[in-house]
Amino acid sequence: MPSNVSFTGPTGATAKVSIIDSGFRLSGLATDMLLTPSVDHFDRLPGLGSWSFLVESSTGRKVLFDLGGPADINLFPPQVADAVKQADAQVEGTKTVADVLVENGIELAQIDSVILSHGHWDHVGDITVFPSTTELVVGPGFKETFCPGYPTKPDVELPERYFEGRNVREIDFTSDKSSFFGAFRAVDFFGDGSFFLLDTPGHAVGHMAGLTRTTTNPDTFIFMGGDVCHHGGEIRPSPYLPIPDQVQFSQSGSLQDNAFLDGAIFRELNVKRGRKPDETFFDPVLAVDIPRAIQSIKETQEADAQDNVFFVFAHDMRVLDVVDLFPKSANEWKNKGWKEKALWTFLEDFTPAAVSA
């Protein structure tokens, strides 16, 4: 992979990270609700999950980055279910992230913090099942926008009970305790260089990403992207990471496993759509500040191009058949080749358009 860009920051320890799938799925969503410009024959997105990450420090502190989607959409204000219905989409959920933790022997009182990438309903799960000792950590501007919740603030997606009796801590990326990791303002969450929160604004008020150091000598990282993007074609290709000459699809789908296609057909498809060969297929649609959301994507592309960084955005279901899920650790992702296996599999969504172009 190209290495002509730099993604560096403070040195430090490692933390254990695990990827949690609660089984939440949002299906039937029209592509143009999230992405533009359109691609022929790609009118609806595949079923979207919503990853949660368990991060454990070397001293035993446990935090969750995002809580995934809810098991019951009716726990939220009525406008959430109304929006899903209007989108002609469907929500499935049988359990929560908390259920998955308990089933695997982790008591909820052991979770020191729940960190939200942002306040949208499909990332916030149900924090009310966690004890009041579990703090809620949010990004800049979150409190002013969301607290104290619905119905006092009738337009927000989180109910008042989400915040009642709980410490809500807002991250300040402008303080003297912040630093930079790559292009991002960063806060060292554990104070040992193992886990950073990154300022990635644009999609939503207070949007943050997470970065966990998974090994040292050499350093490797898992970049937990939240909703920096919603599809692989919203961050790739990039000037740092062009489409390869041969694209391998190692997942089940419309093509046989381990099938190869000529990367040139996807570059040509992008050009015919008015894009550059090394430009993303899509721009974001759903954002409070689209120019800033695009800037966050561009900053993330520098990290995504590094062979020691595994970027996983919250709805990236293309990694489902590649990664080990909780209770297994994800720290050995590089030795297991997860990035190479998953990186370009999103192009399979464009195969009907590319082969018929």
HELIX and SHEET records of a PDB file:
HELIX    1   1 THR A   31  MET A   33  5                                   3    
HELIX    2   2 ILE A   73  LEU A   75  5                                   3    
HELIX    3   3 PRO A   78  GLN A   86  1                                   9    
HELIX    4   4 VAL A   97  GLU A  103  1                                   7    
HELIX    5   5 LEU A  108  GLN A  110  5                                   3    
HELIX    6   6 ILE A  127  VAL A  129  5                                   3    
HELIX    7   7 PHE A  142  PHE A  146  1                                   5    
HELIX    8   8 GLU A  160  TYR A  162  5                                   3    
HELIX    9   9 GLY A  232  GLU A  234  5                                   3    
HELIX   10  10 GLY A  263  LYS A  272  1                                  10    
HELIX   11  11 ILE A  290  ASP A  304  1                                  15    
HELIX   12  12 MET A  317  VAL A  319  5                                   3    
HELIX   13  13 TRP A  338  ALA A  342  1                                   5    
HELIX   14  14 THR A  345  PHE A  350  5                                   6    
HELIX   15  15 THR A  351  SER A  356  1                                   6    
SHEET    1   A 6 LYS A  16  ILE A  20  0                                        
SHEET    2   A 6 SER A  52  GLU A  56 -1                                        
SHEET    3   A 6 LYS A  62  PHE A  65 -1                                        
SHEET    4   A 6 ILE A 111  ILE A 115  1                                        
SHEET    5   A 6 GLU A 135  VAL A 138  1                                        
SHEET    6   A 6 VAL A 168  GLU A 170  1                                        
SHEET    1   B 2 ARG A  25  SER A  27  0                                        
SHEET    2   B 2 GLN A  90  GLU A  92 -1                                        
SHEET    1   C 2 LEU A  35  THR A  36  0                                        
SHEET    2   C 2 ASP A 283  PRO A 284 -1                                        
SHEET    1   D 6 SER A 178  PHE A 181  0                                        
SHEET    2   D 6 PHE A 184  ASP A 188 -1                                        
SHEET    3   D 6 PHE A 195  ASP A 199 -1                                        
SHEET    4   D 6 MET A 208  THR A 215 -1                                        
SHEET    5   D 6 THR A 220  MET A 224 -1                                        
SHEET    6   D 6 VAL A 309  VAL A 312  1                                        
SHEET    1   E 2 GLN A 246  PHE A 249  0                                        
SHEET    2   E 2 ALA A 259  ASP A 262 -1                                        
END                                                                             
